[in-house]
């Protein structure tokens, strides 16, 4: 990675799930230092704040894919693999597209190099672990919600004055009658 990366245009992608609890600047600063140390030219930065990695479509991520598809970037730099996605089927589909378009992928903290057989194997193992970690998180959240319900806590938004009125059905009919 040390030599020859000045000609390859990298797209730097950063993502945090929650804007209030996570700081995106940690990823951005680390990746900028990493790119300087490794002589990498970052052509574009793509930053998603408050976007879950389980979603296949995110605003900045979609722009990254457009840049990949139109050839304006030839490599992707991320902080960790789980920043780009957490669903195994989505990651597999994504990396198949990267392979077809000859797009390099670099995970700065996990030392992933997709140009070697060992790097691809390691990447596949990490994709499985990313999906497993997401499934554990969903399970813990659901367990917490069940526990809260057992204690009698009311979940969801509080009732307001609009809840006393009967809702119109015209929007529903228009949406589903097409």
C-alpha positions, 0 to 999 in steps of 0.5 A: 500500500505504500507506493503507487496509490497517488494515482488511484482515486479513493472514496472515503466512506464513514458512517455512524448509526446515531448522531447524538451518541457517536462522533463521526470525527473519530473515523474521519480523522483516523482515515485522513491520517491513515491515507497520509501515512500510506500515500493514498489520494482521497478523491471524495468523502462520503459521510452518513450520520444517523444511518443504520448499517443494516440498510442497503440504501443510505444517502452518502452510501448511494452516492459512493456507489454512483461514483464506483459505477461511473468510474470516478473512484477506483478504491474504497477506504473505510474505518471498519467493514461494518461501517459499509454494511452489516447484512451478509447478503448485501455485503456479498452482493456489494463485493461481487460488484466491486470485484467485477468493476476491479474496485479495491477495498481497504479497511484501515483498522482491520488490514483487509486487502482484497487483492489477495486470496487470504484477504478475500477469505478474511473479508468473508469471515468478517462479513459473517461476524458483522451479520452475527453482531447485528443479530445479537444487537437486535436480540438484545434490544428485543429482550430489553423491550420485553423486559420493559413491557413486563415491568409495565412500561408503555412503549412508543410515542405518548398519546396526543390530542390527534389520537382522539380523532378518527384518521382519514383513509383517503391517503391509504386508498390513493396509495394502494389503489394504483 
